[in-house]
């Protein structure tokens, strides 16, 4: 970013903070909201992350929400009033308390070494209590504001982990077409956005693995901003896609990056590095798309961690020059004895995963069936600008 734009960005952030505090003094802000983010850890270390914001009043997504309603909610997500300098208390199950202060963007992060783990929820997830102790002036401290942050701990008998991109890998975003991407991202909600055909069933098969225990952990690494966290989490839940930590990017960091492609590359690589270092005994499957830098990033991961990557699946976004790049990377990885497949759909990926012994052969018909169902949903009626179907 040019120096003058960097300075302007800093000035805009300070002005926004001043305006937020002025509105708080006048009693014009909504109540405070603790937003926990799904994270990950081990039996000896828990990583807790979240954010303190004012509640924007974004309700549960409804398929009948109009495009204008969705656009307004998207504006609210990015017009966030983050609360810096708030005192929080993180309390794991061992009874200890750990103070933490929110940073200038309202985030709080903490690494814990608990003596006792809480009882897991849904087998993989461990809850950690987070309480607001004191808001900075002029924000009033609501009594008893608390939440639970969910931390994923893979069991010792997990066969492998899965690291997946989100945009144009799980969710149809059209990132290579700016106009279509804008319409999709701004005007659709978690219920009206579409998954790639068959992806939910394929991911459930990977989570099940070969041992049938459904304990292979998922991690979603994306350059989407944290402001979209609620939409992405709702999308995974509504489409019955295995939940996992969403490792997103801070908008402030993105604004200050000198080269967006380089920042995208660096963010993803850093998060994947952390995962492979956290779980040194766990092999991984990597899934992405050909629209951005996933193939190059995954090539670097393969070479940094020899023998740790079982397979790489890259969804083809139907751009010949990007497909040619993936083919070149795939050829390079042959010497590392890792297969990188450029796949047209999830059925092709599932067939390869079954051949490699990652999933059961019997899972393929279910992926094919869901792919057909998703194709039918995609061919539904068009919508007018109010979000209502147009009868043909």
MIDRENSE-28523 format. One record per residue (C-alpha): x negated, y negated, z; residue in one letter. Coordinates in steps of 0.02 Angstrom, whole numbers, padded with zeros to 5 digits, always signed. Example, Ala and Ser with C-alpha at 12.3 -4.5 7.8 and 13.67 -1.06 7.14 Angstrom:
BEGIN
-00615+00225+00390A;-00684+00053+00357S;
//
This chain:
BEGIN
+00000+00000+00000X;-00071-00174-00043X;-00126-00274+00112X;+00009-00406+00092X;+00144-00273+00082X;+00071-00188+00235X;+00081-00352+00330X;+00258-00382+00268X;+00309-00208+00326X;+00237-00243+00500X;+00327-00410+00506X;+00492-00330+00454X;+00475-00199+00591X;+00443-00332+00723X;+00591-00435+00660X;+00702-00281+00666X;+00648-00246+00846X;+00683-00426+00896X;+00855-00421+00815X;+00896-00256+00901X;+00850-00327+01072X;+00952-00484+01039X;+01103-00380+00995X;+01078-00278+01154X;+01078-00437+01261X;+01242-00489+01180X;+01319-00317+01210X;+01338-00283+01024X;+01246-00116+01015X;+01326+00055+01024X;+01281+00172+01170X;+01111+00255+01172X;+01091+00430+01101X;+00956+00561+01135X;+00924+00657+00974X;+00825+00819+01001X;+00733+00899+00856X;+00710+01086+00837X;+00526+01125+00863X;+00414+01275+00894X;+00294+01349+01019X;+00221+01504+01099X;+00242+01593+01265X;+00109+01477+01339X;+00145+01312+01252X;+00305+01222+01205X;+00310+01075+01085X;+00457+00957+01120X;+00508+00816+01002X;+00655+00699+00982X;+00708+00518+00967X;+00805+00388+01066X;+00923+00284+00958X;+01087+00192+00970X;+01234+00302+00923X;+01286+00260+00744X;+01452+00349+00759X;+01419+00474+00618X;+01551+00609+00635X;+01550+00791+00581X;+01548+00805+00390X;+01713+00839+00305X;+01737+00903+00126X;+01869+00767+00102X;+01751+00625+00149X;+01744+00499+00006X;+01584+00449-00079X;+01599+00277-00002X;+01613+00356+00171X;+01457+00460+00137X;+01364+00307+00072X;+01408+00210+00231X;+01346+00354+00339X;+01183+00358+00240X;+01161+00171+00270X;+01191+00199+00456X;+01056+00334+00461X;+00925+00218+00390X;+00984+00064+00486X;+00928+00151+00646X;+00908+00054+00807X;+00765+00147+00888X;+00725+00117+01072X;+00541+00103+01114X;+00466+00104+01289X;+00603+00210+01369X;+00555+00325+01513X;+00609+00506+01488X;+00587+00663+01592X;+00558+00831+01508X;+00603+00977+01622X;+00563+01157+01572X;+00632+01308+01664X;+00488+01318+01789X;+00559+01169+01883X;+00418+01050+01837X;+00451+00875+01772X;+00348+00787+01638X;+00367+00601+01605X;+00355+00537+01427X;+00381+00364+01350X;+00461+00336+01179X;+00346+00256+01050X;+00377+00104+00941X;+00491+00205+00827X;+00588+00282+00971X;+00507+00454+00956X;+00450+00560+01102X;+00333+00709+01087X;+00260+00820+01222X;+00159+00980+01231X;+00202+01083+01384X;+00117+01231+01466X;+00259+01303+01571X;+00229+01436+01701X;+00401+01512+01669X;+00497+01519+01505X;+00684+01483+01501X;+00805+01617+01449X;+00813+01617+01258X;+00969+01571+01160X;+01004+01674+01004X;+00846+01774+01037X;+00720+01654+00957X;+00766+01487+01035X;+00715+01421+01206X;+00802+01267+01280X;+00707+01127+01368X;+00802+00990+01463X;+00768+00807+01420X;+00837+00665+01527X;+00835+00477+01504X;+00769+00400+01665X;+00758+00216+01620X;+00787+00111+01465X;+00678-00042+01434X;+00761-00213+01457X;+00880-00272+01389X;+00954-00099+01353X;+01067-00032+01491X;+01024+00141+01557X;+01178+00253+01539X;+01193+00367+01691X;+01159+00552+01661X;+01109+00540+01478X;+01025+00706+01438X;+01006+00838+01303X;+00923+01005+01268X;+00779+01021+01145X;+00772+01192+01062X;+00600+01271+01041X;+00571+01421+00925X;+00455+01557+00992X;+00428+01701+00870X;+00436+01872+00954X;+00280+01979+00956X;+00356+02105+00835X;+00398+01976+00699X;+00334+02044+00533X;+00297+01876+00453X;+00350+01694+00453X;+00427+01595+00311X;+00378+01415+00270X;+00499+01334+00150X;+00520+01166+00067X;+00697+01093+00068X;+00731+00972-00075X;+00752+01065-00240X;+00704+01226-00152X;+00851+01253-00034X;+00959+01100-00070X;+01000+01036-00243X;+00925+00861-00246X;+00868+00832-00427X;+00709+00747-00365X;+00641+00741-00543X;+00790+00636-00602X;+00801+00474-00502X;+00980+00431-00550X;+01049+00605-00513X;+00946+00613-00353X;+01016+00447-00292X;+01195+00502-00325X;+01167+00668-00235X;+01073+00600-00085X;+01177+00443-00057X;+01352+00499-00103X;+01364+00677-00037X;+01368+00746+00140X;+01315+00913+00216X;+01477+00994+00157X;+01478+00925-00020X;+01293+00952-00058X;+01255+01118-00142X;+01127+01252-00101X;+01029+01336-00239X;+01121+01489-00298X;+01093+01640-00185X;+00966+01554-00073X;+01060+01585+00091X;+01072+01773+00063X;+00890+01784+00008X;+00833+01689+00163X;+00939+01800+00275X;+00856+01951+00195X;+00685+01878+00231X;+00734+01843+00410X;+00794+02022+00429X;+00634+02090+00351X;+00603+02277+00352X;+00619+02313+00537X;+00802+02259+00541X;+00781+02148+00695X;+00815+01981+00607X;+00670+01901+00699X;+00559+01832+00561X;+00548+01643+00598X;+00585+01506+00471X;+00499+01337+00465X;+00557+01199+00348X;+00422+01074+00294X;+00485+00925+00197X;+00437+00746+00154X;+00615+00690+00189X;+00624+00561+00330X;+00679+00603+00507X;+00829+00489+00476X;+00907+00634+00377X;+00883+00762+00515X;+01067+00780+00561X;+01120+00800+00379X;+00989+00934+00344X;+01024+01030+00504X;+01212+01026+00469X;+01179+01085+00291X;+01082+01239+00349X;+01216+01280+00478X;+01364+01257+00361X;+01285+01367+00227X;+01232+01503+00350X;+01048+01478+00307X;+00930+01534+00447X;+00892+01388+00563X;+00714+01335+00595X;+00612+01185+00648X;+00631+01042+00524X;+00459+00963+00504X;+00500+00796+00423X;+00409+00631+00401X;+00417+00464+00489X;+00475+00325+00374X;+00351+00202+00450X;+00206+00317+00406X;+00275+00337+00230X;+00286+00148+00205X;+00106+00125+00259X;+00038+00263+00148X;-00072+00202+00008X;-00016+00336-00115X;+00151+00423-00096X;+00097+00584-00183X;-00058+00591-00073X;+00047+00559+00083X;+00169+00696+00030X;+00023+00816+00006X;-00059+00767+00171X;+00100+00779+00274X;+00146+00953+00212X;-00030+01020+00226X;-00049+00954+00404X;+00114+01034+00461X;+00072+01201+00379X;-00103+01196+00456X;-00024+01174+00628X;+00090+01323+00601X;-00047+01442+00545X;-00160+01386+00687X;-00019+01406+00815X;+00018+01584+00758X;-00153+01656+00709X;-00090+01836+00701X;+00066+01800+00596X;+00061+01814+00405X;+00172+01699+00303X;+00279+01687+00146X;+00278+01515+00062X;+00426+01448-00039X;+00435+01286-00138X;+00475+01212-00308X;+00381+01151-00460X;+00447+00973-00450X;+00313+00901-00337X;+00149+00964-00264X;+00202+01127-00181X;+00097+01240-00293X;-00062+01139-00262X;-00028+01127-00075X;+00004+01313-00061X;-00155+01352-00160X;-00253+01255-00030X;-00165+01349+00111X;-00208+01517+00033X;-00392+01470+00023X;-00399+01396+00198X;-00321+01552+00274X;-00382+01707+00180X;-00271+01859+00202X;-00132+01763+00290X;-00015+01730+00142X;+00090+01877+00081X;+00175+01794-00068X;+00216+01622-00140X;+00380+01584-00229X;+00397+01424-00332X;+00569+01382-00402X;+00561+01318-00581X;+00640+01144-00599X;+00639+01166-00789X;+00502+01040-00831X;+00377+01122-00951X;+00226+01021-00892X;+00261+01068-00709X;+00285+01251-00755X;+00117+01249-00846X;+00034+01178-00691X;+00108+01316-00582X;+00049+01447-00707X;-00128+01378-00695X;-00126+01383-00505X;-00052+01558-00508X;-00192+01617-00619X;-00322+01540-00502X;-00246+01630-00352X;-00267+01801-00432X;-00447+01802-00370X;-00379+01774-00194X;-00264+01925-00215X;-00108+01820-00183X;+00038+01818-00304X;+00119+01650-00341X;+00279+01676-00441X;+00368+01541-00540X;+00548+01602-00523X;+00706+01550-00614X;+00821+01600-00471X;+00827+01684-00301X;+00870+01854-00375X;+00701+01858-00463X;+00615+01812-00299X;+00715+01943-00203X;+00668+02079-00328X;+00484+02039-00306X;+00501+02031-00115X;+00581+02204-00116X;+00438+02271-00224X;+00312+02200-00100X;+00404+02279+00046X;+00456+02113+00122X;+00642+02149+00114X;+00751+02301+00085X;+00794+02349-00094X;+00975+02358-00037X;+00973+02169-00006X;+00963+02126-00192X;+01148+02159-00236X;+01201+02043-00095X;+01088+01905-00164X;+01161+01933-00338X;+01338+01925-00270X;+01307+01763-00176X;+01223+01689-00330X;+01382+01721-00429X;+01488+01645-00290X;+01379+01490-00284X;+01390+01474-00474X;+01580+01473-00460X;+01573+01337-00327X;+01456+01234-00435X;+01579+01242-00580X;+01719+01165-00475X;+01815+01006-00524X;+01726+00842-00547X;+01755+00698-00426X;+01802+00517-00453X;+01717+00376-00357X;+01830+00406-00206X;+01766+00584-00192X;+01933+00662-00242X;+01944+00799-00376X;+01989+00751-00554X;+02117+00869-00628X;+02075+00923-00805X;
//
